[in-house]
Amino acid sequence: MWKNTRHNLPKTVIVFGIVLLFAVGFMVLGIFIDIQIISKYDYTPISFTFSFLLGGVLIGLFLTLRTITHH
């Protein structure tokens, strides 16, 4: 049981790292868009920060799972 966990640990760390990278990148992009909208129009109808964060997580998860399943 524990032997199999050791071999999956590097894959799990890689998946987590890539998903985190995409999530942070998209979140920063969302923050930038929010700041631009707030400074120009003085309001924001939707929060792009959390929308882009969720999108970044989903894209990162999709790309890493697709890459891992091909190897």
Buried (B, 14 or more C-beta within 10 A) or exposed (E): EEEEEEEEEEEEEEBEEBBEEBBBBBBBBBBEBBEEBEEEEEEBEEBBBEBBBBBBBBBBBEBBEEEEEEE
